[in-house]
Structures are given as C-alpha cells and as structure tokens.
Amino acid sequence: MAKVEMYTKTFCPYCDKAKALLQQKGVEFESYNLNDEPARMTEMQERNPGARTVPQIFINDQAIGGFDDLNALNEKGELDGLLAANSDQPNKPNNGGPKV
C-alpha cells in the first residue's frame, strides 16, 4: 500500500474534502496539522517548492498538490493506481500530469 501524507490546517474545508476522499477509498494517511506543528511548513515547502496552501498531499513521497489535484487524479481514474503502488517502488517521472 502507498505511503500517503497530508499537510493540513485547522478549519480547512479543502483539507476535510481530501481526508474524506482518502477515507472513502479506505486509505490510511499521516496528517500533519500546521497549526499544531508550524515548523512543518518549512518541511512541506522543501518537499514541494512553491507550496503555500493546504492541503499538500504526498503519495510515496511524490508531491500530488492539493485537493483539486487529488480529485482530478481520482476523476481520471489514476488515483487508485497511485494508491495501490507499494511505497518502496521507485516513483515514475512526471509526464505532464498534475504537480507530481
């Protein structure tokens, strides 16, 4: 199963939508609340340069982007494949997809 991580903030409707989508798919994920752990903002920006908004979602250490990007992958039928990938498999290069 994929390693899924999400940077969030309290009272963030897009964070809630991303969590709900992943939960609907039965995916376990690690959530880092930037209100509780503000130092993680730097970590998030190092992992995805230019990221300033939440949620920021990572699947197997690959930056996916926010809820809109996650949902777009789901609507195109590509999210399940990413979620099924084992976390020790090498990431495929980005071929013009969403902020991957």
C-alpha positions as CSV (number, residue, x, y, z in Angstrom):
1,M,0.0,0.0,0.0
2,A,1.1,3.5,-0.7
3,K,2.5,5.9,1.9
4,V,0.2,8.9,2.0
5,E,1.0,12.1,3.9
6,M,-1.0,15.3,4.0
7,Y,-0.1,18.8,5.4
8,T,-3.3,20.5,6.7
9,K,-4.6,23.3,8.9
10,T,-7.5,23.5,11.3
11,F,-10.8,24.7,9.8
12,C,-9.7,24.0,6.2
13,P,-12.6,22.8,4.0
14,Y,-10.3,21.5,1.3
15,C,-8.3,19.5,3.8
16,D,-11.5,18.0,5.0
17,K,-12.5,17.1,1.4
18,A,-9.1,15.5,0.8
19,K,-9.3,13.5,4.0
20,A,-12.9,12.4,3.1
21,L,-11.9,11.2,-0.3
22,L,-9.0,9.2,1.0
23,Q,-11.1,7.7,3.8
24,Q,-13.8,6.8,1.3
25,K,-11.1,4.8,-0.6
26,G,-10.1,3.1,2.7
27,V,-6.6,4.7,2.6
28,E,-4.6,5.3,5.8
29,F,-2.7,8.5,5.8
30,E,-0.4,10.6,8.1
31,S,-1.8,14.1,8.7
32,Y,0.4,17.0,9.8
33,N,-1.5,19.9,11.2
34,L,0.5,23.1,10.6
35,N,-1.4,24.9,13.3
36,D,-0.1,22.4,15.8
37,E,3.3,22.0,14.2
38,P,4.2,25.2,12.5
39,A,7.8,24.1,11.8
40,R,6.4,21.5,9.3
41,M,5.6,24.4,7.0
42,T,9.3,24.6,6.0
43,E,9.4,20.8,5.6
44,M,6.3,21.0,3.3
45,Q,7.9,23.7,1.2
46,E,11.2,21.8,0.9
47,R,9.3,18.8,-0.3
48,N,7.1,20.8,-2.7
49,P,8.9,24.1,-3.5
50,G,6.4,26.9,-4.0
51,A,3.7,25.2,-2.0
52,R,2.0,27.8,0.2
53,T,-1.5,26.4,0.6
54,V,-3.0,23.4,2.3
55,P,-3.7,20.6,1.9
56,Q,-0.5,19.4,0.3
57,I,-0.7,15.7,-0.4
58,F,2.2,13.3,-1.0
59,I,1.9,9.7,-2.2
60,N,5.0,7.7,-1.8
61,D,7.0,11.0,-1.3
62,Q,5.6,12.2,-4.7
63,A,4.0,15.7,-4.5
64,I,0.4,15.5,-5.7
65,G,-0.6,19.0,-4.8
66,G,-3.9,20.0,-3.2
67,F,-7.4,18.6,-3.1
68,D,-8.2,19.8,-6.6
69,D,-5.2,17.8,-7.9
70,L,-6.1,14.8,-5.9
71,N,-9.7,14.9,-7.1
72,A,-8.6,15.3,-10.7
73,L,-6.5,12.2,-10.4
74,N,-9.5,10.4,-9.0
75,E,-11.8,11.6,-11.7
76,K,-9.3,10.5,-14.4
77,G,-9.1,7.0,-12.8
78,E,-5.4,7.5,-11.9
79,L,-5.6,7.8,-8.2
80,D,-6.3,4.1,-7.4
81,G,-3.1,3.1,-9.3
82,L,-1.0,5.6,-7.2
83,L,-2.6,4.4,-4.0
84,A,-2.0,0.7,-4.9
85,A,1.7,1.2,-5.6
86,N,4.0,-0.1,-2.9
87,S,5.9,2.7,-1.1
88,D,9.2,1.0,-1.8
89,Q,8.8,1.2,-5.6
90,P,10.6,4.0,-7.4
91,N,8.5,6.9,-8.5
92,K,7.7,7.3,-12.2
93,P,8.8,10.6,-13.7
94,N,6.1,13.3,-14.2
95,N,4.9,13.3,-17.8
96,G,2.9,16.5,-17.7
97,G,0.4,15.4,-15.0
98,P,-0.7,17.4,-12.0
99,K,2.1,18.8,-9.8
100,V,3.7,15.4,-9.4
